[in-house]
Amino acid sequence: MTKLKGKTLFITGATRGIGFAIAKKAAMDGANIVIAAKTTEPHPTLPGTIYTAADELKEAGGNAIGIKTDIRFEEEVNTAVEQAVTEFGGIDICVNNASAISPTPTLQTDMKRYDLMHNINTRGTFLVSKTCIPHLKKAENPHILNLGPPLNMEGNWFAPHVAYTMAKYGMSMCTLGMSEELKSSGIAVNSLWPRTMINTSAVTNILARSMEDKGLSKCRTPEIMGDAAYIILTQDSKKFTGNMCVDDSTIIKSGKTDLSEYLATPDADPFPDFFVNKDDGNDIVLD
């Protein structure tokens, strides 16, 4: 199956981790991938640049370009979207993956970090979506996918890290509002969030502080998010919109029940991620 062959995906922050897993899954179909991210030079501790990621996606079977983009700045987003359209003729899918994380309590959250999280997570998602929408309106099966959690308005999800929760919930509030706003245009807007911790640099750096295996025994791999995103992005955009999806529920709903391949280590016991209640994601209906 090559459902995304020839489709163009504009993905923020896709040099590594979940964003790259989503991009690679689409590239394996022969999709065009635009990596809109900031990393152009190798980082001392983090893998990948927009250029090395693009090369890997080409090897996986797709077409790919990296465009240096800081989504906090409107002019850079406008330029990146224009370049994507010039290169590939349009945009079919927008994936808002870029995110800043600082799960700190109020007194330990400095305002510079607060502003960074809100400017990238909430404002960046709004800005990138807004800029892509005119092009998505011309696409055959257009989708916006936000890497945001279910909107569980419960104090326990706010108390440990009010600023971070607000910034991430802002991404899913974009899903809630834009899915209704864009329904008449046939543009699907959905959120996707992991049930458990995912083996990314950001997560394992946090978990690794007290674990010899760098947190791997508490994680699933990013591929579970790539596979779940693929299922969402190949749904009929006129029918599947406004959903707060969870990765494992989405995959199980598609008919696959053995998720062992996604364990970061064979005997992993994945730790629950932030924001997810037991039944979240179980109510989605796939084609």
C-alpha positions, -999 to 999 in steps of 0.1 A, spaced: 0 0 0 13 35 -9 -15 57 2 7 87 7 27 84 -25 31 118 -41 15 136 -11 34 165 4 38 166 42 50 198 60 64 186 93 78 208 120 107 196 142 112 164 123 150 160 125 146 133 151 123 114 174 85 113 168 85 138 140 111 119 121 93 86 127 61 101 112 81 115 82 99 82 76 66 62 76 53 86 49 85 85 30 83 47 27 51 54 7 69 77 -16 57 109 0 73 143 -3 85 155 31 93 191 41 113 192 73 108 226 89 132 228 118 161 248 133 189 222 134 214 228 106 246 219 124 252 187 144 243 190 181 269 177 206 243 154 223 213 152 199 212 133 166 203 147 132 201 179 112 175 189 87 199 178 60 208 143 74 172 137 81 163 146 45 189 122 32 176 94 54 140 100 41 152 98 5 169 65 13 136 53 27 118 60 -6 106 95 -3 115 130 -16 126 153 11 140 188 17 151 205 49 142 241 54 157 260 83 127 274 102 121 288 136 83 286 140 83 314 165 88 338 136 60 344 111 83 355 82 103 322 85 71 301 85 58 320 54 91 315 36 92 278 45 57 272 33 63 291 0 94 271 -6 76 239 0 49 248 -24 74 259 -50 93 226 -46 64 202 -45 35 220 -60 13 222 -29 8 209 7 -15 180 15 -7 174 52 6 197 80 21 180 111 27 202 141 53 182 159 77 209 171 75 213 209 93 227 239 92 209 272 99 220 308 77 200 332 85 222 362 64 236 390 54 273 389 82 287 411 108 267 391 95 279 357 113 310 346 94 333 322 119 328 294 111 291 294 74 298 298 75 321 267 95 295 248 69 267 254 39 289 246 56 304 215 65 271 200 38 248 212 6 268 211 15 298 190 37 278 166 9 253 160 -16 281 153 8 299 130 20 269 110 -16 257 106 -28 292 96 -1 295 69 -7 260 55 -45 262 54 -48 281 20 -28 253 4 -46 225 22 -79 238 9 -66 228 -26 -56 193 -16 -76 161 -23 -75 147 13 -60 174 35 -50 168 71 -36 188 100 -22 166 128 -11 182 161 11 163 185 -11 173 215 -28 154 243 -65 147 251 -81 177 268 -86 163 302 -94 194 323 -84 178 356 -62 195 382 -38 166 385 -26 172 349 -19 208 357 -5 209 392 30 195 386 37 217 356 11 244 350 30 262 322 39 231 302 3 217 305 -11 250 293 13 251 263 5 215 253 -32 218 258 -31 249 236 -21 226 207 -51 204 212 -73 235 216 -62 243 181 -75 208 171 -108 214 189 -115 247 173 -100 243 138 -116 209 132 -150 226 135 -139 258 117 -124 239 87 -150 211 85 -168 229 56 -135 230 37 -130 193 41 -98 197 61 -93 172 89 -77 184 121 -68 158 147 -45 154 177 -22 124 185 -5 116 218 14 86 232 -1 64 258 34 58 273 68 74 274 85 73 240 122 68 235 131 103 223 161 124 234 139 147 254 122 119 274 152 97 279 173 126 291 147 131 318 143 94 327 180 87 324 189 107 354 182 78 377 183 48 354 212 29 340 195 20 308 188 56 299 151 50 305 147 25 277 129 0 299 102 26 305 96 35 269 81 25 235 99 35 203 89 64 181 77 41 154 44 35 173 37 72 168 47 70 132 24 41 125 -5 57 144 0 90 125 -1 71 92 -34 56 101 -49 90 109 -34 107 79 -48 81 55 -84 85 68 -111 104 48 -105 140 59 -142 147 55 -152 120 80 -123 117 105 -118 150 122 -118 166 157 -104 134 173 -80 133 203 -62 101 193 -39 80 214 -12 59 197 -19 24 209 -57 28 207 -54 40 172 -33 11 161 -55 -15 179 -86 1 162 -69 -5 128 -68 -42 136 -33 -47 150 -33 -60 186 3 -72 191 23 -40 200 54 -58 213 75 -46 184 73 -11 197 90 -19 230 123 0 234 137 -31 251 122 -66 248 111 -67 285 101 -31 287 73 -20 310 64 14 295 57 42 319 24 62 313 29 95 296 15 128 309 -22 137 304 -36 103 294 -65 86 312 -72 49 308 -100 52 283 -86 81 262 -85 73 225 -109 43 227 -138 61 212 -123 68 177 -139 52 147 -117 44 117 -128 37 81 
